[in-house]
């Protein structure tokens, strides 16, 4: 949901079309820095959220962030921006921060996975040393959980294999702070065939064997403009792309994920008509 006009506006927009959960950016998603959140904006966000009963909420970090960058200046900017994202999410009381793991730019996948894990661990490790009060949940609050989003594998991005995700999770070794966000378009573009109920079942078994389905905390529901294994990240409206409806039907009726937040990242227009359309399609797939 767009935060144009203030972060609290995302709550109002989501509520207006019947959302129970939403995903937002806490600042411009294509800039390194954002204006600090004012106390007034924070309180408005929390008030509207409580009144409209939007729960849980996901935040997505900025697209510029690349914790796998071998370029010192880009890595430093990414580290600072990632830390700032965590601060902003904690200020708003948001439960999940979704992140793209990163791109190695020719340095190699193993190198990238190690640097990503070390960086996340370094930021989370500050909690133990008492130097990161922004990561220490207030009394009664739910601790922030960072979710690694599976990627399409475009360019030199890592995270398009289940083995990549589990390797980062193992190296970070903070199970109370980490998890996975499953994006259906990225999953399909990476080569995992979820077009049928049987295909979905096999892919989820493979994920369970390698990572564990209990590591999935949220979903991005998107069809794909491109074909299976294309390694191209191009989202499409539900049922209008290469995945089709049956894979989504299987996911939506999987009892293991009944309580997991699921959000749309399908193409957007100047209003919310496309979201209303996609929500209607998805809700029509639910079995009583």
C-alpha angles and dihedrals in degrees: 000000000000118000093203107146093020139326091270090063089070089063092051093047093049093047092050091065097038102263118164093188134020142186123223143174110234090213140003104317094215099052131080095221135036134192111271114261111253122226088244093056092045092052093046090051093050093044094050092044093053094046095046093041096228107168137198109011128201126206122199119212122235118284092232093066114106114172089179095058114130089201108098096213094048092044091052092049090047093050092049092045093047091051090049090051089055092049092051093047091050092049090055094044093239116165103212136039112195117205138180104232096227147252123271096208092215099319093108138261098260091051091049095049091051094049093046092050093045091050095049090045091050092053093044091043091064087073091065091052093048092239096113109061088164089070095049108095118230118243110293094009124125112247115247114258120204113218122205108217117217108239134214090239094242114169111337096333116140124208097071092110126064086228090061092054095048091047092056092045091051094047094047089047095191102123093172091057104038141065145135135273111206114213111194096206092049091045092053095042089051089060105266108132111220098155094114136038090250092048091050090050092051094047092049091049089052090050091048092051093050105031109003124248089242086073091066109096102161144012136218107209110209135143118222128245090202134056135266113298093004091134088217121126106221117141123210137186115278111278094005098088141060094288098057126191107297096072090052090048090055093048096046092051096045104116091208090070100037093118099035116112113248122192137182125242094172121138114297132216131194091284138025098269093108092052091049089051094049093045090052091052093048095046088050089061094058115106120220 
